[in-house]
Amino acid sequence: MAESRGVDKKILQPIVERHRGRPGALLGILEEVQAAEPHRYLSDDALRSVAEATGTPLSSVYSTATFYSYFNLKPQGDHVIVVCRGTACHTRGSLGLLMEAAALLGIEDFHEGDDAAFTTPDAKFTVRTVACFGQCALAPVVAIDGRIFSRMTSNALAGAISKLRKAGAK
């Protein structure tokens, strides 16, 4: 059986110590571990390492990581586009933006009923959805690399993706 890699103890131990005894410590630990991981996600090995280092049952660590949409259990692309699918955003065209993002990124067989998260084969882009950003008056809302864009249009989305592609080519 292959040995589990987990998170390097030199990285994990200081993270755990910084949060020890604080309310919501597990959330802070998982957030820092995710940020330290290549492609900003929590691998199975990372979840096991956190459980072991904190003395928390793996089931509790996993439950926490899957409850909050902020945590990623799959590798993320270099750029992350998050499309709000809340009611206000939906009625103002967020499905069209999601489909547009898929088409612009070459995901030709993406359909509304599919898992609303995908990463391009070159790992340059991840597109996913969120239930609501809480910015309903500004719908439709899209976050690109953590920056919120309100009243997003197809043209603005295409421009943003093109700009990210050009920046990556340099």
Chimera marker file (.cmm) of the C-alpha trace (Angstrom):
<marker_set name="trace">
<marker id="1" x="0.000" y="0.000" z="0.000" r="1" g="1" b="0" radius="0.5"/>
<marker id="2" x="1.371" y="3.423" z="-0.967" r="1" g="1" b="0" radius="0.5"/>
<marker id="3" x="2.228" y="5.771" z="1.848" r="1" g="1" b="0" radius="0.5"/>
<marker id="4" x="-0.069" y="8.782" z="2.165" r="1" g="1" b="0" radius="0.5"/>
<marker id="5" x="1.694" y="12.070" z="1.379" r="1" g="1" b="0" radius="0.5"/>
<marker id="6" x="-0.671" y="14.415" z="3.195" r="1" g="1" b="0" radius="0.5"/>
<marker id="7" x="0.356" y="17.963" z="3.970" r="1" g="1" b="0" radius="0.5"/>
<marker id="8" x="4.014" y="18.600" z="4.815" r="1" g="1" b="0" radius="0.5"/>
<marker id="9" x="4.224" y="18.739" z="8.608" r="1" g="1" b="0" radius="0.5"/>
<marker id="10" x="6.483" y="21.801" z="8.353" r="1" g="1" b="0" radius="0.5"/>
<marker id="11" x="3.530" y="23.607" z="6.773" r="1" g="1" b="0" radius="0.5"/>
<marker id="12" x="0.700" y="22.025" z="8.757" r="1" g="1" b="0" radius="0.5"/>
<marker id="13" x="2.040" y="22.289" z="12.318" r="1" g="1" b="0" radius="0.5"/>
<marker id="14" x="2.374" y="26.112" z="12.366" r="1" g="1" b="0" radius="0.5"/>
<marker id="15" x="-1.113" y="26.403" z="10.853" r="1" g="1" b="0" radius="0.5"/>
<marker id="16" x="-2.598" y="24.172" z="13.539" r="1" g="1" b="0" radius="0.5"/>
<marker id="17" x="-0.737" y="26.041" z="16.293" r="1" g="1" b="0" radius="0.5"/>
<marker id="18" x="-1.993" y="29.422" z="15.056" r="1" g="1" b="0" radius="0.5"/>
<marker id="19" x="-5.591" y="28.233" z="15.368" r="1" g="1" b="0" radius="0.5"/>
<marker id="20" x="-5.376" y="26.036" z="18.454" r="1" g="1" b="0" radius="0.5"/>
<marker id="21" x="-8.070" y="26.891" z="21.006" r="1" g="1" b="0" radius="0.5"/>
<marker id="22" x="-9.809" y="29.430" z="18.782" r="1" g="1" b="0" radius="0.5"/>
<marker id="23" x="-13.502" y="29.219" z="17.922" r="1" g="1" b="0" radius="0.5"/>
<marker id="24" x="-13.887" y="27.843" z="14.401" r="1" g="1" b="0" radius="0.5"/>
<marker id="25" x="-10.291" y="26.611" z="14.408" r="1" g="1" b="0" radius="0.5"/>
<marker id="26" x="-11.008" y="23.833" z="11.926" r="1" g="1" b="0" radius="0.5"/>
<marker id="27" x="-12.365" y="26.313" z="9.383" r="1" g="1" b="0" radius="0.5"/>
<marker id="28" x="-9.260" y="28.476" z="9.637" r="1" g="1" b="0" radius="0.5"/>
<marker id="29" x="-6.962" y="25.463" z="9.399" r="1" g="1" b="0" radius="0.5"/>
<marker id="30" x="-8.732" y="24.110" z="6.313" r="1" g="1" b="0" radius="0.5"/>
<marker id="31" x="-8.675" y="27.557" z="4.708" r="1" g="1" b="0" radius="0.5"/>
<marker id="32" x="-4.911" y="27.914" z="5.189" r="1" g="1" b="0" radius="0.5"/>
<marker id="33" x="-4.192" y="24.348" z="4.097" r="1" g="1" b="0" radius="0.5"/>
<marker id="34" x="-6.241" y="24.870" z="0.933" r="1" g="1" b="0" radius="0.5"/>
<marker id="35" x="-4.355" y="28.097" z="0.182" r="1" g="1" b="0" radius="0.5"/>
<marker id="36" x="-1.017" y="26.305" z="0.667" r="1" g="1" b="0" radius="0.5"/>
<marker id="37" x="-1.908" y="23.411" z="-1.640" r="1" g="1" b="0" radius="0.5"/>
<marker id="38" x="-1.084" y="23.611" z="-5.343" r="1" g="1" b="0" radius="0.5"/>
<marker id="39" x="-4.279" y="24.369" z="-7.264" r="1" g="1" b="0" radius="0.5"/>
<marker id="40" x="-6.053" y="25.534" z="-4.071" r="1" g="1" b="0" radius="0.5"/>
<marker id="41" x="-7.897" y="22.398" z="-3.034" r="1" g="1" b="0" radius="0.5"/>
<marker id="42" x="-8.133" y="19.926" z="-0.170" r="1" g="1" b="0" radius="0.5"/>
<marker id="43" x="-6.952" y="16.522" z="-1.308" r="1" g="1" b="0" radius="0.5"/>
<marker id="44" x="-7.962" y="13.338" z="0.521" r="1" g="1" b="0" radius="0.5"/>
<marker id="45" x="-4.435" y="13.225" z="1.930" r="1" g="1" b="0" radius="0.5"/>
<marker id="46" x="-4.706" y="16.831" z="3.136" r="1" g="1" b="0" radius="0.5"/>
<marker id="47" x="-7.992" y="16.075" z="4.913" r="1" g="1" b="0" radius="0.5"/>
<marker id="48" x="-6.416" y="13.040" z="6.590" r="1" g="1" b="0" radius="0.5"/>
<marker id="49" x="-3.400" y="15.104" z="7.671" r="1" g="1" b="0" radius="0.5"/>
<marker id="50" x="-5.622" y="17.790" z="9.196" r="1" g="1" b="0" radius="0.5"/>
<marker id="51" x="-7.669" y="15.166" z="11.043" r="1" g="1" b="0" radius="0.5"/>
<marker id="52" x="-4.531" y="13.566" z="12.441" r="1" g="1" b="0" radius="0.5"/>
<marker id="53" x="-2.856" y="16.862" z="13.407" r="1" g="1" b="0" radius="0.5"/>
<marker id="54" x="-5.945" y="18.215" z="15.156" r="1" g="1" b="0" radius="0.5"/>
<marker id="55" x="-7.244" y="14.995" z="16.701" r="1" g="1" b="0" radius="0.5"/>
<marker id="56" x="-10.530" y="15.561" z="14.880" r="1" g="1" b="0" radius="0.5"/>
<marker id="57" x="-12.349" y="12.582" z="13.389" r="1" g="1" b="0" radius="0.5"/>
<marker id="58" x="-11.845" y="12.417" z="9.620" r="1" g="1" b="0" radius="0.5"/>
<marker id="59" x="-15.634" y="12.335" z="9.195" r="1" g="1" b="0" radius="0.5"/>
<marker id="60" x="-15.902" y="15.735" z="10.929" r="1" g="1" b="0" radius="0.5"/>
<marker id="61" x="-13.113" y="17.237" z="8.838" r="1" g="1" b="0" radius="0.5"/>
<marker id="62" x="-14.725" y="15.914" z="5.655" r="1" g="1" b="0" radius="0.5"/>
<marker id="63" x="-18.194" y="17.113" z="6.737" r="1" g="1" b="0" radius="0.5"/>
<marker id="64" x="-16.829" y="20.603" z="7.307" r="1" g="1" b="0" radius="0.5"/>
<marker id="65" x="-14.966" y="20.667" z="3.995" r="1" g="1" b="0" radius="0.5"/>
<marker id="66" x="-18.049" y="19.547" z="2.063" r="1" g="1" b="0" radius="0.5"/>
<marker id="67" x="-20.530" y="21.793" z="3.891" r="1" g="1" b="0" radius="0.5"/>
<marker id="68" x="-18.904" y="25.089" z="2.940" r="1" g="1" b="0" radius="0.5"/>
<marker id="69" x="-18.804" y="25.943" z="-0.762" r="1" g="1" b="0" radius="0.5"/>
<marker id="70" x="-15.558" y="27.854" z="-0.224" r="1" g="1" b="0" radius="0.5"/>
<marker id="71" x="-13.619" y="24.606" z="0.065" r="1" g="1" b="0" radius="0.5"/>
<marker id="72" x="-12.576" y="22.715" z="-3.056" r="1" g="1" b="0" radius="0.5"/>
<marker id="73" x="-12.129" y="18.961" z="-3.133" r="1" g="1" b="0" radius="0.5"/>
<marker id="74" x="-10.875" y="18.997" z="-6.722" r="1" g="1" b="0" radius="0.5"/>
<marker id="75" x="-7.873" y="20.868" z="-8.140" r="1" g="1" b="0" radius="0.5"/>
<marker id="76" x="-8.720" y="24.375" z="-9.305" r="1" g="1" b="0" radius="0.5"/>
<marker id="77" x="-7.469" y="26.050" z="-12.444" r="1" g="1" b="0" radius="0.5"/>
<marker id="78" x="-5.068" y="28.957" z="-12.435" r="1" g="1" b="0" radius="0.5"/>
<marker id="79" x="-8.092" y="31.244" z="-12.798" r="1" g="1" b="0" radius="0.5"/>
<marker id="80" x="-11.446" y="30.599" z="-11.127" r="1" g="1" b="0" radius="0.5"/>
<marker id="81" x="-14.721" y="31.958" z="-12.468" r="1" g="1" b="0" radius="0.5"/>
<marker id="82" x="-17.712" y="31.625" z="-10.138" r="1" g="1" b="0" radius="0.5"/>
<marker id="83" x="-21.170" y="32.270" z="-11.563" r="1" g="1" b="0" radius="0.5"/>
<marker id="84" x="-23.997" y="33.072" z="-9.141" r="1" g="1" b="0" radius="0.5"/>
<marker id="85" x="-27.063" y="30.916" z="-9.736" r="1" g="1" b="0" radius="0.5"/>
<marker id="86" x="-29.357" y="32.539" z="-7.172" r="1" g="1" b="0" radius="0.5"/>
<marker id="87" x="-32.867" y="33.511" z="-8.195" r="1" g="1" b="0" radius="0.5"/>
<marker id="88" x="-32.107" y="37.153" z="-9.048" r="1" g="1" b="0" radius="0.5"/>
<marker id="89" x="-28.998" y="36.212" z="-11.033" r="1" g="1" b="0" radius="0.5"/>
<marker id="90" x="-30.842" y="33.382" z="-12.772" r="1" g="1" b="0" radius="0.5"/>
<marker id="91" x="-33.679" y="35.650" z="-13.881" r="1" g="1" b="0" radius="0.5"/>
<marker id="92" x="-31.112" y="38.157" z="-15.157" r="1" g="1" b="0" radius="0.5"/>
<marker id="93" x="-29.167" y="35.685" z="-17.262" r="1" g="1" b="0" radius="0.5"/>
<marker id="94" x="-26.627" y="33.786" z="-15.180" r="1" g="1" b="0" radius="0.5"/>
<marker id="95" x="-27.374" y="30.501" z="-16.961" r="1" g="1" b="0" radius="0.5"/>
<marker id="96" x="-26.430" y="32.150" z="-20.239" r="1" g="1" b="0" radius="0.5"/>
<marker id="97" x="-23.197" y="33.394" z="-18.659" r="1" g="1" b="0" radius="0.5"/>
<marker id="98" x="-22.401" y="29.899" z="-17.400" r="1" g="1" b="0" radius="0.5"/>
<marker id="99" x="-23.019" y="28.427" z="-20.846" r="1" g="1" b="0" radius="0.5"/>
<marker id="100" x="-21.001" y="31.252" z="-22.445" r="1" g="1" b="0" radius="0.5"/>
<marker id="101" x="-18.050" y="30.574" z="-20.140" r="1" g="1" b="0" radius="0.5"/>
<marker id="102" x="-18.158" y="26.876" z="-21.044" r="1" g="1" b="0" radius="0.5"/>
<marker id="103" x="-18.253" y="27.663" z="-24.757" r="1" g="1" b="0" radius="0.5"/>
<marker id="104" x="-15.460" y="30.265" z="-24.557" r="1" g="1" b="0" radius="0.5"/>
<marker id="105" x="-13.273" y="27.775" z="-22.710" r="1" g="1" b="0" radius="0.5"/>
<marker id="106" x="-13.883" y="24.974" z="-25.194" r="1" g="1" b="0" radius="0.5"/>
<marker id="107" x="-16.200" y="22.829" z="-23.075" r="1" g="1" b="0" radius="0.5"/>
<marker id="108" x="-18.546" y="22.036" z="-25.943" r="1" g="1" b="0" radius="0.5"/>
<marker id="109" x="-20.593" y="19.296" z="-24.307" r="1" g="1" b="0" radius="0.5"/>
<marker id="110" x="-21.562" y="21.233" z="-21.172" r="1" g="1" b="0" radius="0.5"/>
<marker id="111" x="-25.297" y="21.158" z="-20.392" r="1" g="1" b="0" radius="0.5"/>
<marker id="112" x="-27.380" y="22.881" z="-17.736" r="1" g="1" b="0" radius="0.5"/>
<marker id="113" x="-28.066" y="19.640" z="-15.861" r="1" g="1" b="0" radius="0.5"/>
<marker id="114" x="-24.366" y="18.744" z="-15.678" r="1" g="1" b="0" radius="0.5"/>
<marker id="115" x="-22.203" y="19.214" z="-12.629" r="1" g="1" b="0" radius="0.5"/>
<marker id="116" x="-21.906" y="22.992" z="-12.591" r="1" g="1" b="0" radius="0.5"/>
<marker id="117" x="-18.155" y="22.904" z="-12.081" r="1" g="1" b="0" radius="0.5"/>
<marker id="118" x="-15.436" y="22.095" z="-14.567" r="1" g="1" b="0" radius="0.5"/>
<marker id="119" x="-11.764" y="22.719" z="-15.089" r="1" g="1" b="0" radius="0.5"/>
<marker id="120" x="-10.303" y="23.069" z="-18.548" r="1" g="1" b="0" radius="0.5"/>
<marker id="121" x="-7.993" y="20.236" z="-19.651" r="1" g="1" b="0" radius="0.5"/>
<marker id="122" x="-4.990" y="22.596" z="-19.488" r="1" g="1" b="0" radius="0.5"/>
<marker id="123" x="-5.884" y="23.509" z="-15.849" r="1" g="1" b="0" radius="0.5"/>
<marker id="124" x="-5.908" y="27.214" z="-16.739" r="1" g="1" b="0" radius="0.5"/>
<marker id="125" x="-9.563" y="27.842" z="-15.824" r="1" g="1" b="0" radius="0.5"/>
<marker id="126" x="-12.111" y="26.452" z="-13.403" r="1" g="1" b="0" radius="0.5"/>
<marker id="127" x="-15.734" y="27.496" z="-13.720" r="1" g="1" b="0" radius="0.5"/>
<marker id="128" x="-18.155" y="26.745" z="-10.915" r="1" g="1" b="0" radius="0.5"/>
<marker id="129" x="-21.365" y="28.067" z="-9.457" r="1" g="1" b="0" radius="0.5"/>
<marker id="130" x="-22.481" y="29.350" z="-6.108" r="1" g="1" b="0" radius="0.5"/>
<marker id="131" x="-26.048" y="29.458" z="-4.776" r="1" g="1" b="0" radius="0.5"/>
<marker id="132" x="-25.910" y="33.170" z="-3.961" r="1" g="1" b="0" radius="0.5"/>
<marker id="133" x="-23.331" y="35.914" z="-3.481" r="1" g="1" b="0" radius="0.5"/>
<marker id="134" x="-25.856" y="38.067" z="-1.625" r="1" g="1" b="0" radius="0.5"/>
<marker id="135" x="-25.548" y="40.819" z="-4.238" r="1" g="1" b="0" radius="0.5"/>
<marker id="136" x="-28.996" y="40.365" z="-5.751" r="1" g="1" b="0" radius="0.5"/>
<marker id="137" x="-29.544" y="44.040" z="-6.621" r="1" g="1" b="0" radius="0.5"/>
<marker id="138" x="-26.442" y="43.846" z="-8.823" r="1" g="1" b="0" radius="0.5"/>
<marker id="139" x="-27.401" y="40.662" z="-10.678" r="1" g="1" b="0" radius="0.5"/>
<marker id="140" x="-26.069" y="38.838" z="-12.548" r="1" g="1" b="0" radius="0.5"/>
<marker id="141" x="-22.923" y="38.545" z="-10.479" r="1" g="1" b="0" radius="0.5"/>
<marker id="142" x="-19.727" y="36.694" z="-11.393" r="1" g="1" b="0" radius="0.5"/>
<marker id="143" x="-16.494" y="36.424" z="-9.400" r="1" g="1" b="0" radius="0.5"/>
<marker id="144" x="-13.258" y="36.108" z="-11.332" r="1" g="1" b="0" radius="0.5"/>
<marker id="145" x="-10.211" y="35.199" z="-9.262" r="1" g="1" b="0" radius="0.5"/>
<marker id="146" x="-12.031" y="36.441" z="-6.168" r="1" g="1" b="0" radius="0.5"/>
<marker id="147" x="-13.027" y="39.814" z="-7.620" r="1" g="1" b="0" radius="0.5"/>
<marker id="148" x="-16.777" y="40.449" z="-7.854" r="1" g="1" b="0" radius="0.5"/>
<marker id="149" x="-18.231" y="41.766" z="-11.110" r="1" g="1" b="0" radius="0.5"/>
<marker id="150" x="-21.820" y="42.988" z="-11.015" r="1" g="1" b="0" radius="0.5"/>
<marker id="151" x="-24.296" y="43.295" z="-13.861" r="1" g="1" b="0" radius="0.5"/>
<marker id="152" x="-22.083" y="40.962" z="-15.875" r="1" g="1" b="0" radius="0.5"/>
<marker id="153" x="-22.746" y="40.657" z="-19.581" r="1" g="1" b="0" radius="0.5"/>
<marker id="154" x="-21.624" y="38.083" z="-22.126" r="1" g="1" b="0" radius="0.5"/>
<marker id="155" x="-19.359" y="40.657" z="-23.766" r="1" g="1" b="0" radius="0.5"/>
<marker id="156" x="-17.732" y="41.620" z="-20.462" r="1" g="1" b="0" radius="0.5"/>
<marker id="157" x="-17.227" y="37.951" z="-19.571" r="1" g="1" b="0" radius="0.5"/>
<marker id="158" x="-15.667" y="37.219" z="-22.962" r="1" g="1" b="0" radius="0.5"/>
<marker id="159" x="-13.382" y="40.224" z="-22.518" r="1" g="1" b="0" radius="0.5"/>
<marker id="160" x="-12.310" y="39.121" z="-19.043" r="1" g="1" b="0" radius="0.5"/>
<marker id="161" x="-11.512" y="35.588" z="-20.228" r="1" g="1" b="0" radius="0.5"/>
<marker id="162" x="-9.600" y="36.941" z="-23.228" r="1" g="1" b="0" radius="0.5"/>
<marker id="163" x="-7.591" y="39.262" z="-20.961" r="1" g="1" b="0" radius="0.5"/>
<marker id="164" x="-6.693" y="36.382" z="-18.624" r="1" g="1" b="0" radius="0.5"/>
<marker id="165" x="-5.619" y="34.246" z="-21.583" r="1" g="1" b="0" radius="0.5"/>
<marker id="166" x="-3.415" y="37.016" z="-22.960" r="1" g="1" b="0" radius="0.5"/>
<marker id="167" x="-1.853" y="37.640" z="-19.538" r="1" g="1" b="0" radius="0.5"/>
<marker id="168" x="-1.032" y="33.918" z="-19.261" r="1" g="1" b="0" radius="0.5"/>
<marker id="169" x="0.602" y="33.849" z="-22.685" r="1" g="1" b="0" radius="0.5"/>
<marker id="170" x="3.239" y="36.411" z="-21.714" r="1" g="1" b="0" radius="0.5"/>
<link id1="1" id2="2" r="1" g="1" b="0" radius="0.2"/>
<link id1="2" id2="3" r="1" g="1" b="0" radius="0.2"/>
<link id1="3" id2="4" r="1" g="1" b="0" radius="0.2"/>
<link id1="4" id2="5" r="1" g="1" b="0" radius="0.2"/>
<link id1="5" id2="6" r="1" g="1" b="0" radius="0.2"/>
<link id1="6" id2="7" r="1" g="1" b="0" radius="0.2"/>
<link id1="7" id2="8" r="1" g="1" b="0" radius="0.2"/>
<link id1="8" id2="9" r="1" g="1" b="0" radius="0.2"/>
<link id1="9" id2="10" r="1" g="1" b="0" radius="0.2"/>
<link id1="10" id2="11" r="1" g="1" b="0" radius="0.2"/>
<link id1="11" id2="12" r="1" g="1" b="0" radius="0.2"/>
<link id1="12" id2="13" r="1" g="1" b="0" radius="0.2"/>
<link id1="13" id2="14" r="1" g="1" b="0" radius="0.2"/>
<link id1="14" id2="15" r="1" g="1" b="0" radius="0.2"/>
<link id1="15" id2="16" r="1" g="1" b="0" radius="0.2"/>
<link id1="16" id2="17" r="1" g="1" b="0" radius="0.2"/>
<link id1="17" id2="18" r="1" g="1" b="0" radius="0.2"/>
<link id1="18" id2="19" r="1" g="1" b="0" radius="0.2"/>
<link id1="19" id2="20" r="1" g="1" b="0" radius="0.2"/>
<link id1="20" id2="21" r="1" g="1" b="0" radius="0.2"/>
<link id1="21" id2="22" r="1" g="1" b="0" radius="0.2"/>
<link id1="22" id2="23" r="1" g="1" b="0" radius="0.2"/>
<link id1="23" id2="24" r="1" g="1" b="0" radius="0.2"/>
<link id1="24" id2="25" r="1" g="1" b="0" radius="0.2"/>
<link id1="25" id2="26" r="1" g="1" b="0" radius="0.2"/>
<link id1="26" id2="27" r="1" g="1" b="0" radius="0.2"/>
<link id1="27" id2="28" r="1" g="1" b="0" radius="0.2"/>
<link id1="28" id2="29" r="1" g="1" b="0" radius="0.2"/>
<link id1="29" id2="30" r="1" g="1" b="0" radius="0.2"/>
<link id1="30" id2="31" r="1" g="1" b="0" radius="0.2"/>
<link id1="31" id2="32" r="1" g="1" b="0" radius="0.2"/>
<link id1="32" id2="33" r="1" g="1" b="0" radius="0.2"/>
<link id1="33" id2="34" r="1" g="1" b="0" radius="0.2"/>
<link id1="34" id2="35" r="1" g="1" b="0" radius="0.2"/>
<link id1="35" id2="36" r="1" g="1" b="0" radius="0.2"/>
<link id1="36" id2="37" r="1" g="1" b="0" radius="0.2"/>
<link id1="37" id2="38" r="1" g="1" b="0" radius="0.2"/>
<link id1="38" id2="39" r="1" g="1" b="0" radius="0.2"/>
<link id1="39" id2="40" r="1" g="1" b="0" radius="0.2"/>
<link id1="40" id2="41" r="1" g="1" b="0" radius="0.2"/>
<link id1="41" id2="42" r="1" g="1" b="0" radius="0.2"/>
<link id1="42" id2="43" r="1" g="1" b="0" radius="0.2"/>
<link id1="43" id2="44" r="1" g="1" b="0" radius="0.2"/>
<link id1="44" id2="45" r="1" g="1" b="0" radius="0.2"/>
<link id1="45" id2="46" r="1" g="1" b="0" radius="0.2"/>
<link id1="46" id2="47" r="1" g="1" b="0" radius="0.2"/>
<link id1="47" id2="48" r="1" g="1" b="0" radius="0.2"/>
<link id1="48" id2="49" r="1" g="1" b="0" radius="0.2"/>
<link id1="49" id2="50" r="1" g="1" b="0" radius="0.2"/>
<link id1="50" id2="51" r="1" g="1" b="0" radius="0.2"/>
<link id1="51" id2="52" r="1" g="1" b="0" radius="0.2"/>
<link id1="52" id2="53" r="1" g="1" b="0" radius="0.2"/>
<link id1="53" id2="54" r="1" g="1" b="0" radius="0.2"/>
<link id1="54" id2="55" r="1" g="1" b="0" radius="0.2"/>
<link id1="55" id2="56" r="1" g="1" b="0" radius="0.2"/>
<link id1="56" id2="57" r="1" g="1" b="0" radius="0.2"/>
<link id1="57" id2="58" r="1" g="1" b="0" radius="0.2"/>
<link id1="58" id2="59" r="1" g="1" b="0" radius="0.2"/>
<link id1="59" id2="60" r="1" g="1" b="0" radius="0.2"/>
<link id1="60" id2="61" r="1" g="1" b="0" radius="0.2"/>
<link id1="61" id2="62" r="1" g="1" b="0" radius="0.2"/>
<link id1="62" id2="63" r="1" g="1" b="0" radius="0.2"/>
<link id1="63" id2="64" r="1" g="1" b="0" radius="0.2"/>
<link id1="64" id2="65" r="1" g="1" b="0" radius="0.2"/>
<link id1="65" id2="66" r="1" g="1" b="0" radius="0.2"/>
<link id1="66" id2="67" r="1" g="1" b="0" radius="0.2"/>
<link id1="67" id2="68" r="1" g="1" b="0" radius="0.2"/>
<link id1="68" id2="69" r="1" g="1" b="0" radius="0.2"/>
<link id1="69" id2="70" r="1" g="1" b="0" radius="0.2"/>
<link id1="70" id2="71" r="1" g="1" b="0" radius="0.2"/>
<link id1="71" id2="72" r="1" g="1" b="0" radius="0.2"/>
<link id1="72" id2="73" r="1" g="1" b="0" radius="0.2"/>
<link id1="73" id2="74" r="1" g="1" b="0" radius="0.2"/>
<link id1="74" id2="75" r="1" g="1" b="0" radius="0.2"/>
<link id1="75" id2="76" r="1" g="1" b="0" radius="0.2"/>
<link id1="76" id2="77" r="1" g="1" b="0" radius="0.2"/>
<link id1="77" id2="78" r="1" g="1" b="0" radius="0.2"/>
<link id1="78" id2="79" r="1" g="1" b="0" radius="0.2"/>
<link id1="79" id2="80" r="1" g="1" b="0" radius="0.2"/>
<link id1="80" id2="81" r="1" g="1" b="0" radius="0.2"/>
<link id1="81" id2="82" r="1" g="1" b="0" radius="0.2"/>
<link id1="82" id2="83" r="1" g="1" b="0" radius="0.2"/>
<link id1="83" id2="84" r="1" g="1" b="0" radius="0.2"/>
<link id1="84" id2="85" r="1" g="1" b="0" radius="0.2"/>
<link id1="85" id2="86" r="1" g="1" b="0" radius="0.2"/>
<link id1="86" id2="87" r="1" g="1" b="0" radius="0.2"/>
<link id1="87" id2="88" r="1" g="1" b="0" radius="0.2"/>
<link id1="88" id2="89" r="1" g="1" b="0" radius="0.2"/>
<link id1="89" id2="90" r="1" g="1" b="0" radius="0.2"/>
<link id1="90" id2="91" r="1" g="1" b="0" radius="0.2"/>
<link id1="91" id2="92" r="1" g="1" b="0" radius="0.2"/>
<link id1="92" id2="93" r="1" g="1" b="0" radius="0.2"/>
<link id1="93" id2="94" r="1" g="1" b="0" radius="0.2"/>
<link id1="94" id2="95" r="1" g="1" b="0" radius="0.2"/>
<link id1="95" id2="96" r="1" g="1" b="0" radius="0.2"/>
<link id1="96" id2="97" r="1" g="1" b="0" radius="0.2"/>
<link id1="97" id2="98" r="1" g="1" b="0" radius="0.2"/>
<link id1="98" id2="99" r="1" g="1" b="0" radius="0.2"/>
<link id1="99" id2="100" r="1" g="1" b="0" radius="0.2"/>
<link id1="100" id2="101" r="1" g="1" b="0" radius="0.2"/>
<link id1="101" id2="102" r="1" g="1" b="0" radius="0.2"/>
<link id1="102" id2="103" r="1" g="1" b="0" radius="0.2"/>
<link id1="103" id2="104" r="1" g="1" b="0" radius="0.2"/>
<link id1="104" id2="105" r="1" g="1" b="0" radius="0.2"/>
<link id1="105" id2="106" r="1" g="1" b="0" radius="0.2"/>
<link id1="106" id2="107" r="1" g="1" b="0" radius="0.2"/>
<link id1="107" id2="108" r="1" g="1" b="0" radius="0.2"/>
<link id1="108" id2="109" r="1" g="1" b="0" radius="0.2"/>
<link id1="109" id2="110" r="1" g="1" b="0" radius="0.2"/>
<link id1="110" id2="111" r="1" g="1" b="0" radius="0.2"/>
<link id1="111" id2="112" r="1" g="1" b="0" radius="0.2"/>
<link id1="112" id2="113" r="1" g="1" b="0" radius="0.2"/>
<link id1="113" id2="114" r="1" g="1" b="0" radius="0.2"/>
<link id1="114" id2="115" r="1" g="1" b="0" radius="0.2"/>
<link id1="115" id2="116" r="1" g="1" b="0" radius="0.2"/>
<link id1="116" id2="117" r="1" g="1" b="0" radius="0.2"/>
<link id1="117" id2="118" r="1" g="1" b="0" radius="0.2"/>
<link id1="118" id2="119" r="1" g="1" b="0" radius="0.2"/>
<link id1="119" id2="120" r="1" g="1" b="0" radius="0.2"/>
<link id1="120" id2="121" r="1" g="1" b="0" radius="0.2"/>
<link id1="121" id2="122" r="1" g="1" b="0" radius="0.2"/>
<link id1="122" id2="123" r="1" g="1" b="0" radius="0.2"/>
<link id1="123" id2="124" r="1" g="1" b="0" radius="0.2"/>
<link id1="124" id2="125" r="1" g="1" b="0" radius="0.2"/>
<link id1="125" id2="126" r="1" g="1" b="0" radius="0.2"/>
<link id1="126" id2="127" r="1" g="1" b="0" radius="0.2"/>
<link id1="127" id2="128" r="1" g="1" b="0" radius="0.2"/>
<link id1="128" id2="129" r="1" g="1" b="0" radius="0.2"/>
<link id1="129" id2="130" r="1" g="1" b="0" radius="0.2"/>
<link id1="130" id2="131" r="1" g="1" b="0" radius="0.2"/>
<link id1="131" id2="132" r="1" g="1" b="0" radius="0.2"/>
<link id1="132" id2="133" r="1" g="1" b="0" radius="0.2"/>
<link id1="133" id2="134" r="1" g="1" b="0" radius="0.2"/>
<link id1="134" id2="135" r="1" g="1" b="0" radius="0.2"/>
<link id1="135" id2="136" r="1" g="1" b="0" radius="0.2"/>
<link id1="136" id2="137" r="1" g="1" b="0" radius="0.2"/>
<link id1="137" id2="138" r="1" g="1" b="0" radius="0.2"/>
<link id1="138" id2="139" r="1" g="1" b="0" radius="0.2"/>
<link id1="139" id2="140" r="1" g="1" b="0" radius="0.2"/>
<link id1="140" id2="141" r="1" g="1" b="0" radius="0.2"/>
<link id1="141" id2="142" r="1" g="1" b="0" radius="0.2"/>
<link id1="142" id2="143" r="1" g="1" b="0" radius="0.2"/>
<link id1="143" id2="144" r="1" g="1" b="0" radius="0.2"/>
<link id1="144" id2="145" r="1" g="1" b="0" radius="0.2"/>
<link id1="145" id2="146" r="1" g="1" b="0" radius="0.2"/>
<link id1="146" id2="147" r="1" g="1" b="0" radius="0.2"/>
<link id1="147" id2="148" r="1" g="1" b="0" radius="0.2"/>
<link id1="148" id2="149" r="1" g="1" b="0" radius="0.2"/>
<link id1="149" id2="150" r="1" g="1" b="0" radius="0.2"/>
<link id1="150" id2="151" r="1" g="1" b="0" radius="0.2"/>
<link id1="151" id2="152" r="1" g="1" b="0" radius="0.2"/>
<link id1="152" id2="153" r="1" g="1" b="0" radius="0.2"/>
<link id1="153" id2="154" r="1" g="1" b="0" radius="0.2"/>
<link id1="154" id2="155" r="1" g="1" b="0" radius="0.2"/>
<link id1="155" id2="156" r="1" g="1" b="0" radius="0.2"/>
<link id1="156" id2="157" r="1" g="1" b="0" radius="0.2"/>
<link id1="157" id2="158" r="1" g="1" b="0" radius="0.2"/>
<link id1="158" id2="159" r="1" g="1" b="0" radius="0.2"/>
<link id1="159" id2="160" r="1" g="1" b="0" radius="0.2"/>
<link id1="160" id2="161" r="1" g="1" b="0" radius="0.2"/>
<link id1="161" id2="162" r="1" g="1" b="0" radius="0.2"/>
<link id1="162" id2="163" r="1" g="1" b="0" radius="0.2"/>
<link id1="163" id2="164" r="1" g="1" b="0" radius="0.2"/>
<link id1="164" id2="165" r="1" g="1" b="0" radius="0.2"/>
<link id1="165" id2="166" r="1" g="1" b="0" radius="0.2"/>
<link id1="166" id2="167" r="1" g="1" b="0" radius="0.2"/>
<link id1="167" id2="168" r="1" g="1" b="0" radius="0.2"/>
<link id1="168" id2="169" r="1" g="1" b="0" radius="0.2"/>
<link id1="169" id2="170" r="1" g="1" b="0" radius="0.2"/>
</marker_set>
